[in-house]
Amino acid sequence: LPRLRTGQEEEAKKEEVAVEIEPKTGVSFPFKLDDGKQLGCVGLRKKSMLGIGIKIYGFGIYADNEKLRELLKLKIGKAPAKPTKDMYQLVIDSDAEMMVRLVIVFSSLTMNMVRKNFDEGLGASIKKLTGGKKNEALANKVMGQASDDIKLTSGSVIEISRLPGNILQTKVIGEVVSKVESELLCRAYVNMYLGDDPLDKDTQEKFGMSLPSLF
């Protein structure tokens, strides 16, 4: 009986958590994580296959808003009317903790496909930040440790976090598969979502709109 009661309490607790639903996939993301990071925006990653746009995953970008607030006030002073390139750049270059949670919706996704897609995107982002220098070895470190035996299904979660000390940590279905210390890698990862040529322009703008409110 006591176990049942705690289970019910946990369910009740879960229900109290406010969420935002990514409309195209129906995936829900809590506004606040247990560690205090807050949701900046949600988005969708699509991939064109044989001319059809396939929904691959819904994602939510979380950040340590307190740290971002300090940085923005220090470097920019007062809130601009709308997000500026400088603000995005500040977030990309900062050491504020951030995390992108990916929730798979494409049921035929394999770890190999994730790795390939990821290495390409991250490789291109590194190239942009280094003025054209490819660094495949660095890009490959993030997903390279993830075994092909990992079975991804619809609903599987991958979490990639920028941690203090310029560490990019990757978790696949709750297991840490890599922890890479590299300032360039951390910047390149956030740049994929918030840089000049983001994976999803709408999401980048939504994240940007959340920044002036931090002042």
mmCIF file of the C-alpha atoms, coordinates in Angstrom:
data_MODEL
# 
_entry.id   MODEL 
# 
loop_
_atom_site.group_PDB 
_atom_site.id 
_atom_site.type_symbol 
_atom_site.label_atom_id 
_atom_site.label_alt_id 
_atom_site.label_comp_id 
_atom_site.label_asym_id 
_atom_site.label_entity_id 
_atom_site.label_seq_id 
_atom_site.pdbx_PDB_ins_code 
_atom_site.Cartn_x 
_atom_site.Cartn_y 
_atom_site.Cartn_z 
_atom_site.occupancy 
_atom_site.B_iso_or_equiv 
_atom_site.pdbx_formal_charge 
_atom_site.auth_seq_id 
_atom_site.auth_comp_id 
_atom_site.auth_asym_id 
_atom_site.auth_atom_id 
_atom_site.pdbx_PDB_model_num 
ATOM 1   C CA . LEU A 1 1   ? 0.000  0.000  0.000   1.00 0.00 ? 1   LEU A CA 1 
ATOM 2   C CA . PRO A 1 2   ? 2.628  2.610  0.858   1.00 0.00 ? 2   PRO A CA 1 
ATOM 3   C CA . ARG A 1 3   ? 4.337  1.946  -2.472  1.00 0.00 ? 3   ARG A CA 1 
ATOM 4   C CA . LEU A 1 4   ? 1.073  2.506  -4.291  1.00 0.00 ? 4   LEU A CA 1 
ATOM 5   C CA . ARG A 1 5   ? 0.583  5.771  -2.492  1.00 0.00 ? 5   ARG A CA 1 
ATOM 6   C CA . THR A 1 6   ? 4.031  7.113  -3.411  1.00 0.00 ? 6   THR A CA 1 
ATOM 7   C CA . GLY A 1 7   ? 3.359  6.083  -6.998  1.00 0.00 ? 7   GLY A CA 1 
ATOM 8   C CA . GLN A 1 8   ? 0.145  8.105  -6.941  1.00 0.00 ? 8   GLN A CA 1 
ATOM 9   C CA . GLU A 1 9   ? 1.962  11.040 -5.405  1.00 0.00 ? 9   GLU A CA 1 
ATOM 10  C CA . GLU A 1 10  ? 4.587  10.901 -8.120  1.00 0.00 ? 10  GLU A CA 1 
ATOM 11  C CA . GLU A 1 11  ? 1.859  10.877 -10.756 1.00 0.00 ? 11  GLU A CA 1 
ATOM 12  C CA . ALA A 1 12  ? 0.224  13.888 -9.129  1.00 0.00 ? 12  ALA A CA 1 
ATOM 13  C CA . LYS A 1 13  ? 3.575  15.669 -9.060  1.00 0.00 ? 13  LYS A CA 1 
ATOM 14  C CA . LYS A 1 14  ? 4.144  14.949 -12.748 1.00 0.00 ? 14  LYS A CA 1 
ATOM 15  C CA . GLU A 1 15  ? 0.761  16.400 -13.604 1.00 0.00 ? 15  GLU A CA 1 
ATOM 16  C CA . GLU A 1 16  ? 1.657  19.677 -11.937 1.00 0.00 ? 16  GLU A CA 1 
ATOM 17  C CA . VAL A 1 17  ? 4.593  20.284 -14.295 1.00 0.00 ? 17  VAL A CA 1 
ATOM 18  C CA . ALA A 1 18  ? 3.683  22.840 -16.955 1.00 0.00 ? 18  ALA A CA 1 
ATOM 19  C CA . VAL A 1 19  ? 4.641  21.788 -20.475 1.00 0.00 ? 19  VAL A CA 1 
ATOM 20  C CA . GLU A 1 20  ? 4.836  23.228 -23.962 1.00 0.00 ? 20  GLU A CA 1 
ATOM 21  C CA . ILE A 1 21  ? 3.745  20.984 -26.812 1.00 0.00 ? 21  ILE A CA 1 
ATOM 22  C CA . GLU A 1 22  ? 5.608  21.066 -30.129 1.00 0.00 ? 22  GLU A CA 1 
ATOM 23  C CA . PRO A 1 23  ? 2.569  21.323 -32.424 1.00 0.00 ? 23  PRO A CA 1 
ATOM 24  C CA . LYS A 1 24  ? 3.777  19.342 -35.446 1.00 0.00 ? 24  LYS A CA 1 
ATOM 25  C CA . THR A 1 25  ? 4.859  16.267 -33.466 1.00 0.00 ? 25  THR A CA 1 
ATOM 26  C CA . GLY A 1 26  ? 2.715  16.478 -30.314 1.00 0.00 ? 26  GLY A CA 1 
ATOM 27  C CA . VAL A 1 27  ? 5.847  16.031 -28.172 1.00 0.00 ? 27  VAL A CA 1 
ATOM 28  C CA . SER A 1 28  ? 5.627  17.809 -24.819 1.00 0.00 ? 28  SER A CA 1 
ATOM 29  C CA . PHE A 1 29  ? 8.532  19.568 -23.112 1.00 0.00 ? 29  PHE A CA 1 
ATOM 30  C CA . PRO A 1 30  ? 8.440  20.701 -19.462 1.00 0.00 ? 30  PRO A CA 1 
ATOM 31  C CA . PHE A 1 31  ? 8.940  24.446 -19.001 1.00 0.00 ? 31  PHE A CA 1 
ATOM 32  C CA . LYS A 1 32  ? 11.425 23.826 -16.217 1.00 0.00 ? 32  LYS A CA 1 
ATOM 33  C CA . LEU A 1 33  ? 13.830 20.962 -15.550 1.00 0.00 ? 33  LEU A CA 1 
ATOM 34  C CA . ASP A 1 34  ? 14.725 19.633 -12.109 1.00 0.00 ? 34  ASP A CA 1 
ATOM 35  C CA . ASP A 1 35  ? 18.094 21.409 -12.298 1.00 0.00 ? 35  ASP A CA 1 
ATOM 36  C CA . GLY A 1 36  ? 16.387 24.778 -12.878 1.00 0.00 ? 36  GLY A CA 1 
ATOM 37  C CA . LYS A 1 37  ? 17.098 25.153 -16.594 1.00 0.00 ? 37  LYS A CA 1 
ATOM 38  C CA . GLN A 1 38  ? 14.189 26.726 -18.444 1.00 0.00 ? 38  GLN A CA 1 
ATOM 39  C CA . LEU A 1 39  ? 12.703 26.048 -21.846 1.00 0.00 ? 39  LEU A CA 1 
ATOM 40  C CA . GLY A 1 40  ? 13.532 28.750 -24.390 1.00 0.00 ? 40  GLY A CA 1 
ATOM 41  C CA . CYS A 1 41  ? 11.728 27.259 -27.382 1.00 0.00 ? 41  CYS A CA 1 
ATOM 42  C CA . VAL A 1 42  ? 10.589 24.084 -29.100 1.00 0.00 ? 42  VAL A CA 1 
ATOM 43  C CA . GLY A 1 43  ? 11.096 23.016 -32.699 1.00 0.00 ? 43  GLY A CA 1 
ATOM 44  C CA . LEU A 1 44  ? 11.028 20.253 -35.251 1.00 0.00 ? 44  LEU A CA 1 
ATOM 45  C CA . ARG A 1 45  ? 13.809 18.657 -37.292 1.00 0.00 ? 45  ARG A CA 1 
ATOM 46  C CA . LYS A 1 46  ? 12.685 17.476 -40.694 1.00 0.00 ? 46  LYS A CA 1 
ATOM 47  C CA . LYS A 1 47  ? 14.672 15.644 -43.328 1.00 0.00 ? 47  LYS A CA 1 
ATOM 48  C CA . SER A 1 48  ? 13.757 15.349 -46.973 1.00 0.00 ? 48  SER A CA 1 
ATOM 49  C CA . MET A 1 49  ? 13.693 11.763 -48.178 1.00 0.00 ? 49  MET A CA 1 
ATOM 50  C CA . LEU A 1 50  ? 12.668 11.014 -51.777 1.00 0.00 ? 50  LEU A CA 1 
ATOM 51  C CA . GLY A 1 51  ? 11.091 14.456 -51.920 1.00 0.00 ? 51  GLY A CA 1 
ATOM 52  C CA . ILE A 1 52  ? 8.965  13.896 -48.813 1.00 0.00 ? 52  ILE A CA 1 
ATOM 53  C CA . GLY A 1 53  ? 9.571  15.895 -45.640 1.00 0.00 ? 53  GLY A CA 1 
ATOM 54  C CA . ILE A 1 54  ? 9.969  13.337 -42.847 1.00 0.00 ? 54  ILE A CA 1 
ATOM 55  C CA . LYS A 1 55  ? 9.611  14.463 -39.239 1.00 0.00 ? 55  LYS A CA 1 
ATOM 56  C CA . ILE A 1 56  ? 12.712 13.133 -37.450 1.00 0.00 ? 56  ILE A CA 1 
ATOM 57  C CA . TYR A 1 57  ? 12.486 14.601 -33.949 1.00 0.00 ? 57  TYR A CA 1 
ATOM 58  C CA . GLY A 1 58  ? 10.904 17.324 -31.873 1.00 0.00 ? 58  GLY A CA 1 
ATOM 59  C CA . PHE A 1 59  ? 13.352 19.314 -29.757 1.00 0.00 ? 59  PHE A CA 1 
ATOM 60  C CA . GLY A 1 60  ? 13.403 21.771 -26.875 1.00 0.00 ? 60  GLY A CA 1 
ATOM 61  C CA . ILE A 1 61  ? 16.253 24.161 -26.057 1.00 0.00 ? 61  ILE A CA 1 
ATOM 62  C CA . TYR A 1 62  ? 16.859 24.739 -22.343 1.00 0.00 ? 62  TYR A CA 1 
ATOM 63  C CA . ALA A 1 63  ? 19.164 27.285 -20.709 1.00 0.00 ? 63  ALA A CA 1 
ATOM 64  C CA . ASP A 1 64  ? 20.383 28.532 -17.360 1.00 0.00 ? 64  ASP A CA 1 
ATOM 65  C CA . ASN A 1 65  ? 18.420 31.783 -17.532 1.00 0.00 ? 65  ASN A CA 1 
ATOM 66  C CA . GLU A 1 66  ? 20.026 33.271 -14.434 1.00 0.00 ? 66  GLU A CA 1 
ATOM 67  C CA . LYS A 1 67  ? 23.468 33.004 -16.014 1.00 0.00 ? 67  LYS A CA 1 
ATOM 68  C CA . LEU A 1 68  ? 22.200 34.352 -19.331 1.00 0.00 ? 68  LEU A CA 1 
ATOM 69  C CA . ARG A 1 69  ? 20.523 37.257 -17.540 1.00 0.00 ? 69  ARG A CA 1 
ATOM 70  C CA . GLU A 1 70  ? 23.812 38.207 -15.834 1.00 0.00 ? 70  GLU A CA 1 
ATOM 71  C CA . LEU A 1 71  ? 25.693 38.026 -19.125 1.00 0.00 ? 71  LEU A CA 1 
ATOM 72  C CA . LEU A 1 72  ? 23.157 39.996 -21.124 1.00 0.00 ? 72  LEU A CA 1 
ATOM 73  C CA . LYS A 1 73  ? 22.953 42.759 -18.519 1.00 0.00 ? 73  LYS A CA 1 
ATOM 74  C CA . LEU A 1 74  ? 26.731 42.920 -18.260 1.00 0.00 ? 74  LEU A CA 1 
ATOM 75  C CA . LYS A 1 75  ? 27.499 42.966 -21.989 1.00 0.00 ? 75  LYS A CA 1 
ATOM 76  C CA . ILE A 1 76  ? 24.426 44.576 -23.533 1.00 0.00 ? 76  ILE A CA 1 
ATOM 77  C CA . GLY A 1 77  ? 23.025 46.693 -20.705 1.00 0.00 ? 77  GLY A CA 1 
ATOM 78  C CA . LYS A 1 78  ? 19.400 47.312 -21.503 1.00 0.00 ? 78  LYS A CA 1 
ATOM 79  C CA . ALA A 1 79  ? 16.930 45.169 -23.389 1.00 0.00 ? 79  ALA A CA 1 
ATOM 80  C CA . PRO A 1 80  ? 16.691 45.805 -27.137 1.00 0.00 ? 80  PRO A CA 1 
ATOM 81  C CA . ALA A 1 81  ? 13.231 45.866 -28.733 1.00 0.00 ? 81  ALA A CA 1 
ATOM 82  C CA . LYS A 1 82  ? 13.999 42.650 -30.579 1.00 0.00 ? 82  LYS A CA 1 
ATOM 83  C CA . PRO A 1 83  ? 16.819 40.099 -30.442 1.00 0.00 ? 83  PRO A CA 1 
ATOM 84  C CA . THR A 1 84  ? 20.049 41.210 -32.097 1.00 0.00 ? 84  THR A CA 1 
ATOM 85  C CA . LYS A 1 85  ? 22.869 39.244 -33.702 1.00 0.00 ? 85  LYS A CA 1 
ATOM 86  C CA . ASP A 1 86  ? 25.069 40.267 -30.753 1.00 0.00 ? 86  ASP A CA 1 
ATOM 87  C CA . MET A 1 87  ? 22.642 38.615 -28.339 1.00 0.00 ? 87  MET A CA 1 
ATOM 88  C CA . TYR A 1 88  ? 22.674 35.326 -30.219 1.00 0.00 ? 88  TYR A CA 1 
ATOM 89  C CA . GLN A 1 89  ? 26.474 35.499 -30.437 1.00 0.00 ? 89  GLN A CA 1 
ATOM 90  C CA . LEU A 1 90  ? 26.717 36.113 -26.702 1.00 0.00 ? 90  LEU A CA 1 
ATOM 91  C CA . VAL A 1 91  ? 24.695 32.980 -25.974 1.00 0.00 ? 91  VAL A CA 1 
ATOM 92  C CA . ILE A 1 92  ? 26.783 30.928 -28.450 1.00 0.00 ? 92  ILE A CA 1 
ATOM 93  C CA . ASP A 1 93  ? 30.098 32.121 -26.978 1.00 0.00 ? 93  ASP A CA 1 
ATOM 94  C CA . SER A 1 94  ? 29.044 32.021 -23.316 1.00 0.00 ? 94  SER A CA 1 
ATOM 95  C CA . ASP A 1 95  ? 29.622 29.233 -20.813 1.00 0.00 ? 95  ASP A CA 1 
ATOM 96  C CA . ALA A 1 96  ? 26.005 29.329 -19.611 1.00 0.00 ? 96  ALA A CA 1 
ATOM 97  C CA . GLU A 1 97  ? 24.639 25.818 -19.249 1.00 0.00 ? 97  GLU A CA 1 
ATOM 98  C CA . MET A 1 98  ? 22.341 24.777 -22.069 1.00 0.00 ? 98  MET A CA 1 
ATOM 99  C CA . MET A 1 99  ? 20.700 21.560 -23.125 1.00 0.00 ? 99  MET A CA 1 
ATOM 100 C CA . VAL A 1 100 ? 18.905 20.451 -26.262 1.00 0.00 ? 100 VAL A CA 1 
ATOM 101 C CA . ARG A 1 101 ? 16.469 17.599 -25.678 1.00 0.00 ? 101 ARG A CA 1 
ATOM 102 C CA . LEU A 1 102 ? 15.614 15.633 -28.809 1.00 0.00 ? 102 LEU A CA 1 
ATOM 103 C CA . VAL A 1 103 ? 12.572 13.364 -28.768 1.00 0.00 ? 103 VAL A CA 1 
ATOM 104 C CA . ILE A 1 104 ? 12.551 10.934 -31.684 1.00 0.00 ? 104 ILE A CA 1 
ATOM 105 C CA . VAL A 1 105 ? 9.312  10.714 -33.683 1.00 0.00 ? 105 VAL A CA 1 
ATOM 106 C CA . PHE A 1 106 ? 10.579 8.846  -36.768 1.00 0.00 ? 106 PHE A CA 1 
ATOM 107 C CA . SER A 1 107 ? 10.282 5.210  -35.735 1.00 0.00 ? 107 SER A CA 1 
ATOM 108 C CA . SER A 1 108 ? 12.762 3.805  -38.295 1.00 0.00 ? 108 SER A CA 1 
ATOM 109 C CA . LEU A 1 109 ? 15.661 5.948  -37.066 1.00 0.00 ? 109 LEU A CA 1 
ATOM 110 C CA . THR A 1 110 ? 18.903 4.079  -36.355 1.00 0.00 ? 110 THR A CA 1 
ATOM 111 C CA . MET A 1 111 ? 21.875 5.207  -34.282 1.00 0.00 ? 111 MET A CA 1 
ATOM 112 C CA . ASN A 1 112 ? 23.947 5.165  -37.470 1.00 0.00 ? 112 ASN A CA 1 
ATOM 113 C CA . MET A 1 113 ? 21.546 7.636  -39.150 1.00 0.00 ? 113 MET A CA 1 
ATOM 114 C CA . VAL A 1 114 ? 21.670 9.906  -36.093 1.00 0.00 ? 114 VAL A CA 1 
ATOM 115 C CA . ARG A 1 115 ? 25.467 9.815  -36.100 1.00 0.00 ? 115 ARG A CA 1 
ATOM 116 C CA . LYS A 1 116 ? 25.738 10.628 -39.809 1.00 0.00 ? 116 LYS A CA 1 
ATOM 117 C CA . ASN A 1 117 ? 23.218 13.473 -39.608 1.00 0.00 ? 117 ASN A CA 1 
ATOM 118 C CA . PHE A 1 118 ? 24.848 14.840 -36.492 1.00 0.00 ? 118 PHE A CA 1 
ATOM 119 C CA . ASP A 1 119 ? 28.428 14.647 -37.769 1.00 0.00 ? 119 ASP A CA 1 
ATOM 120 C CA . GLU A 1 120 ? 27.394 16.522 -40.924 1.00 0.00 ? 120 GLU A CA 1 
ATOM 121 C CA . GLY A 1 121 ? 25.577 19.311 -39.084 1.00 0.00 ? 121 GLY A CA 1 
ATOM 122 C CA . LEU A 1 122 ? 28.215 19.750 -36.418 1.00 0.00 ? 122 LEU A CA 1 
ATOM 123 C CA . GLY A 1 123 ? 31.025 19.521 -38.965 1.00 0.00 ? 123 GLY A CA 1 
ATOM 124 C CA . ALA A 1 124 ? 29.462 22.311 -41.023 1.00 0.00 ? 124 ALA A CA 1 
ATOM 125 C CA . SER A 1 125 ? 29.007 24.447 -37.899 1.00 0.00 ? 125 SER A CA 1 
ATOM 126 C CA . ILE A 1 126 ? 32.659 23.962 -36.848 1.00 0.00 ? 126 ILE A CA 1 
ATOM 127 C CA . LYS A 1 127 ? 33.727 24.918 -40.378 1.00 0.00 ? 127 LYS A CA 1 
ATOM 128 C CA . LYS A 1 128 ? 31.759 28.180 -40.160 1.00 0.00 ? 128 LYS A CA 1 
ATOM 129 C CA . LEU A 1 129 ? 33.318 29.106 -36.815 1.00 0.00 ? 129 LEU A CA 1 
ATOM 130 C CA . THR A 1 130 ? 36.875 28.341 -37.911 1.00 0.00 ? 130 THR A CA 1 
ATOM 131 C CA . GLY A 1 131 ? 36.765 30.112 -41.252 1.00 0.00 ? 131 GLY A CA 1 
ATOM 132 C CA . GLY A 1 132 ? 36.554 26.968 -43.355 1.00 0.00 ? 132 GLY A CA 1 
ATOM 133 C CA . LYS A 1 133 ? 38.688 24.478 -41.409 1.00 0.00 ? 133 LYS A CA 1 
ATOM 134 C CA . LYS A 1 134 ? 37.080 21.063 -41.210 1.00 0.00 ? 134 LYS A CA 1 
ATOM 135 C CA . ASN A 1 135 ? 37.585 19.164 -37.985 1.00 0.00 ? 135 ASN A CA 1 
ATOM 136 C CA . GLU A 1 136 ? 35.871 15.843 -38.547 1.00 0.00 ? 136 GLU A CA 1 
ATOM 137 C CA . ALA A 1 137 ? 37.720 14.153 -35.683 1.00 0.00 ? 137 ALA A CA 1 
ATOM 138 C CA . LEU A 1 138 ? 36.237 16.669 -33.233 1.00 0.00 ? 138 LEU A CA 1 
ATOM 139 C CA . ALA A 1 139 ? 32.712 16.487 -34.689 1.00 0.00 ? 139 ALA A CA 1 
ATOM 140 C CA . ASN A 1 140 ? 32.807 12.669 -34.621 1.00 0.00 ? 140 ASN A CA 1 
ATOM 141 C CA . LYS A 1 141 ? 33.664 12.529 -30.909 1.00 0.00 ? 141 LYS A CA 1 
ATOM 142 C CA . VAL A 1 142 ? 30.126 13.461 -29.864 1.00 0.00 ? 142 VAL A CA 1 
ATOM 143 C CA . MET A 1 143 ? 28.162 10.541 -31.282 1.00 0.00 ? 143 MET A CA 1 
ATOM 144 C CA . GLY A 1 144 ? 31.130 8.327  -32.123 1.00 0.00 ? 144 GLY A CA 1 
ATOM 145 C CA . GLN A 1 145 ? 30.905 6.527  -28.778 1.00 0.00 ? 145 GLN A CA 1 
ATOM 146 C CA . ALA A 1 146 ? 27.233 5.646  -29.183 1.00 0.00 ? 146 ALA A CA 1 
ATOM 147 C CA . SER A 1 147 ? 26.896 1.984  -30.082 1.00 0.00 ? 147 SER A CA 1 
ATOM 148 C CA . ASP A 1 148 ? 24.876 0.936  -33.129 1.00 0.00 ? 148 ASP A CA 1 
ATOM 149 C CA . ASP A 1 149 ? 23.225 -1.593 -30.814 1.00 0.00 ? 149 ASP A CA 1 
ATOM 150 C CA . ILE A 1 150 ? 21.262 1.202  -29.138 1.00 0.00 ? 150 ILE A CA 1 
ATOM 151 C CA . LYS A 1 151 ? 17.690 0.731  -30.282 1.00 0.00 ? 151 LYS A CA 1 
ATOM 152 C CA . LEU A 1 152 ? 15.891 3.999  -30.934 1.00 0.00 ? 152 LEU A CA 1 
ATOM 153 C CA . THR A 1 153 ? 12.117 4.001  -31.025 1.00 0.00 ? 153 THR A CA 1 
ATOM 154 C CA . SER A 1 154 ? 9.514  6.733  -31.309 1.00 0.00 ? 154 SER A CA 1 
ATOM 155 C CA . GLY A 1 155 ? 9.730  8.590  -27.983 1.00 0.00 ? 155 GLY A CA 1 
ATOM 156 C CA . SER A 1 156 ? 13.438 7.856  -27.359 1.00 0.00 ? 156 SER A CA 1 
ATOM 157 C CA . VAL A 1 157 ? 15.230 10.841 -25.843 1.00 0.00 ? 157 VAL A CA 1 
ATOM 158 C CA . ILE A 1 158 ? 18.696 12.184 -26.686 1.00 0.00 ? 158 ILE A CA 1 
ATOM 159 C CA . GLU A 1 159 ? 20.008 15.051 -24.537 1.00 0.00 ? 159 GLU A CA 1 
ATOM 160 C CA . ILE A 1 160 ? 23.055 17.098 -25.501 1.00 0.00 ? 160 ILE A CA 1 
ATOM 161 C CA . SER A 1 161 ? 24.256 19.525 -22.830 1.00 0.00 ? 161 SER A CA 1 
ATOM 162 C CA . ARG A 1 162 ? 26.825 22.282 -22.637 1.00 0.00 ? 162 ARG A CA 1 
ATOM 163 C CA . LEU A 1 163 ? 28.207 21.973 -19.111 1.00 0.00 ? 163 LEU A CA 1 
ATOM 164 C CA . PRO A 1 164 ? 30.544 24.252 -17.122 1.00 0.00 ? 164 PRO A CA 1 
ATOM 165 C CA . GLY A 1 165 ? 34.165 24.004 -18.207 1.00 0.00 ? 165 GLY A CA 1 
ATOM 166 C CA . ASN A 1 166 ? 33.332 23.803 -21.951 1.00 0.00 ? 166 ASN A CA 1 
ATOM 167 C CA . ILE A 1 167 ? 32.114 20.209 -21.773 1.00 0.00 ? 167 ILE A CA 1 
ATOM 168 C CA . LEU A 1 168 ? 29.638 18.858 -24.293 1.00 0.00 ? 168 LEU A CA 1 
ATOM 169 C CA . GLN A 1 169 ? 27.856 15.843 -22.840 1.00 0.00 ? 169 GLN A CA 1 
ATOM 170 C CA . THR A 1 170 ? 25.630 13.493 -24.810 1.00 0.00 ? 170 THR A CA 1 
ATOM 171 C CA . LYS A 1 171 ? 23.055 11.205 -23.254 1.00 0.00 ? 171 LYS A CA 1 
ATOM 172 C CA . VAL A 1 172 ? 21.130 8.651  -25.285 1.00 0.00 ? 172 VAL A CA 1 
ATOM 173 C CA . ILE A 1 173 ? 18.103 7.142  -23.514 1.00 0.00 ? 173 ILE A CA 1 
ATOM 174 C CA . GLY A 1 174 ? 19.514 8.148  -20.124 1.00 0.00 ? 174 GLY A CA 1 
ATOM 175 C CA . GLU A 1 175 ? 23.043 6.773  -20.692 1.00 0.00 ? 175 GLU A CA 1 
ATOM 176 C CA . VAL A 1 176 ? 26.007 9.142  -21.030 1.00 0.00 ? 176 VAL A CA 1 
ATOM 177 C CA . VAL A 1 177 ? 27.713 8.161  -24.313 1.00 0.00 ? 177 VAL A CA 1 
ATOM 178 C CA . SER A 1 178 ? 30.268 10.986 -24.505 1.00 0.00 ? 178 SER A CA 1 
ATOM 179 C CA . LYS A 1 179 ? 31.751 13.898 -22.587 1.00 0.00 ? 179 LYS A CA 1 
ATOM 180 C CA . VAL A 1 180 ? 34.064 16.051 -24.672 1.00 0.00 ? 180 VAL A CA 1 
ATOM 181 C CA . GLU A 1 181 ? 35.936 19.063 -23.341 1.00 0.00 ? 181 GLU A CA 1 
ATOM 182 C CA . SER A 1 182 ? 36.225 21.601 -26.151 1.00 0.00 ? 182 SER A CA 1 
ATOM 183 C CA . GLU A 1 183 ? 35.218 25.254 -26.288 1.00 0.00 ? 183 GLU A CA 1 
ATOM 184 C CA . LEU A 1 184 ? 34.980 25.077 -30.093 1.00 0.00 ? 184 LEU A CA 1 
ATOM 185 C CA . LEU A 1 185 ? 32.697 22.041 -29.953 1.00 0.00 ? 185 LEU A CA 1 
ATOM 186 C CA . CYS A 1 186 ? 30.385 23.689 -27.397 1.00 0.00 ? 186 CYS A CA 1 
ATOM 187 C CA . ARG A 1 187 ? 30.140 26.855 -29.475 1.00 0.00 ? 187 ARG A CA 1 
ATOM 188 C CA . ALA A 1 188 ? 29.630 24.900 -32.701 1.00 0.00 ? 188 ALA A CA 1 
ATOM 189 C CA . TYR A 1 189 ? 26.793 22.895 -31.155 1.00 0.00 ? 189 TYR A CA 1 
ATOM 190 C CA . VAL A 1 190 ? 24.867 25.945 -29.920 1.00 0.00 ? 190 VAL A CA 1 
ATOM 191 C CA . ASN A 1 191 ? 25.672 27.696 -33.221 1.00 0.00 ? 191 ASN A CA 1 
ATOM 192 C CA . MET A 1 192 ? 23.794 24.912 -35.065 1.00 0.00 ? 192 MET A CA 1 
ATOM 193 C CA . TYR A 1 193 ? 20.590 26.119 -33.430 1.00 0.00 ? 193 TYR A CA 1 
ATOM 194 C CA . LEU A 1 194 ? 21.224 29.838 -32.837 1.00 0.00 ? 194 LEU A CA 1 
ATOM 195 C CA . GLY A 1 195 ? 23.816 30.872 -35.439 1.00 0.00 ? 195 GLY A CA 1 
ATOM 196 C CA . ASP A 1 196 ? 23.464 32.617 -38.825 1.00 0.00 ? 196 ASP A CA 1 
ATOM 197 C CA . ASP A 1 197 ? 22.325 29.477 -40.610 1.00 0.00 ? 197 ASP A CA 1 
ATOM 198 C CA . PRO A 1 198 ? 20.273 27.611 -37.979 1.00 0.00 ? 198 PRO A CA 1 
ATOM 199 C CA . LEU A 1 199 ? 18.691 24.165 -38.356 1.00 0.00 ? 199 LEU A CA 1 
ATOM 200 C CA . ASP A 1 200 ? 15.302 25.811 -37.890 1.00 0.00 ? 200 ASP A CA 1 
ATOM 201 C CA . LYS A 1 201 ? 14.929 29.566 -38.432 1.00 0.00 ? 201 LYS A CA 1 
ATOM 202 C CA . ASP A 1 202 ? 11.569 29.764 -36.612 1.00 0.00 ? 202 ASP A CA 1 
ATOM 203 C CA . THR A 1 203 ? 13.016 28.117 -33.529 1.00 0.00 ? 203 THR A CA 1 
ATOM 204 C CA . GLN A 1 204 ? 16.050 30.381 -33.533 1.00 0.00 ? 204 GLN A CA 1 
ATOM 205 C CA . GLU A 1 205 ? 13.739 33.418 -33.635 1.00 0.00 ? 205 GLU A CA 1 
ATOM 206 C CA . LYS A 1 206 ? 11.529 32.013 -30.870 1.00 0.00 ? 206 LYS A CA 1 
ATOM 207 C CA . PHE A 1 207 ? 14.575 31.499 -28.656 1.00 0.00 ? 207 PHE A CA 1 
ATOM 208 C CA . GLY A 1 208 ? 15.686 35.031 -29.493 1.00 0.00 ? 208 GLY A CA 1 
ATOM 209 C CA . MET A 1 209 ? 12.304 36.447 -28.473 1.00 0.00 ? 209 MET A CA 1 
ATOM 210 C CA . SER A 1 210 ? 12.751 34.898 -25.040 1.00 0.00 ? 210 SER A CA 1 
ATOM 211 C CA . LEU A 1 211 ? 16.019 36.787 -24.445 1.00 0.00 ? 211 LEU A CA 1 
ATOM 212 C CA . PRO A 1 212 ? 14.827 40.428 -24.064 1.00 0.00 ? 212 PRO A CA 1 
ATOM 213 C CA . SER A 1 213 ? 12.445 39.278 -21.299 1.00 0.00 ? 213 SER A CA 1 
ATOM 214 C CA . LEU A 1 214 ? 15.483 38.204 -19.243 1.00 0.00 ? 214 LEU A CA 1 
ATOM 215 C CA . PHE A 1 215 ? 16.513 41.829 -18.690 1.00 0.00 ? 215 PHE A CA 1 
# 
